[in-house]
């Protein structure tokens, strides 16, 4: 299904038409002219009417053309398009429960983690300030995903997107893993991908919760202290994970903290297992704070915030220093906020034959 055509006297007027039509995220957008959209459709390597799936909660048809329109508005370059398409494919996997996640009252947004050669090709940042301002690819790709969720999935605040408060990550929440600074293999290898594969990993996440830790090289308990600090934030008694005892969690270790654990001889799998084991509360403690979700049982029963170590997405990102971050999740829906991932398919598009001296606009 082709997108409808809007008309306006000029780009300033077109921006106001888009705002008035509810097609923006509240910020100014790049006007999706036919030429700009066709340029990004071409960059996808797919026909514009190629259907990726239906996007909830509204059930809109996520065609390549519609994805390209939203990518234009978000400020994406042609090189960003394969990452956006892969992210939309991941969101549309049934295990992600996108329609339900879009409609929940919880403040959740898709956290998109990019791995592989496309990171350098697109200049997607995984180091200092990766989730903050100043990084075009991170911001544009993340924003394109959100605009697709709004304009194709029809998620409207207070109408079909029922997040009670939301958080700024709902504008866009995209970063790369800092593979060069990691003491371990890339996160994507944990999922079974190879060194030449570019991938996106997505889970529905809250805003990052800071974890402060000071290392003491003379203290043999330092690695365990770090694990306990991270686990305490994962098991935050106000989170859905702690109360539901389910769902995924993402942990962004800064390079210094990752080195502390790797220096203690721990693999990524070891760290995930320890965090799952340590992130625990007693049934009685949870019940004393919140009676709404805690099932009957003995007060001394341990309730793990994460059921399996495989539900912990552990990756290296951010600048080295005092702070790492934990991203609690929605932990609900039929699939308990499953982690999804997708291969980024590149190399299918061709160069756009602009005439010498001509503007790509």
Secondary structure, 3 states (H helix, E strand, C coil): CCCCCCCCCCHHHHHHHHHHCCCCCCCCCCCCCHHHHHHHHHHHCCCCCCEEEEECCCCEEEEHHHHHHHHHHHCCCHHHHHHHHHHHHHHCCHHHCHHHHHHCCCCCEEEEEEECCHHHHHCCCCCCCCCCCCCHHHHHHHHHHHHHHHHCCCCCECCCECCCCCCHHHCCCEEECCHHHCCCCCHHHHCCCCCCCCEEEEEEECCCEEEECCCCCCCCCHHHHHHHHHHHHHCCCCCHHHHHCCCCEEEEECHHHHHHHHHCCCCHHHHHHHHHHHCEEEHHHHHHHCCCCCCCCCCCCEEECCCCHHHEEEEECCCCCCEEEEECECCCCCCCCCCEEEECCCCCCCCCCCCCCCCCC
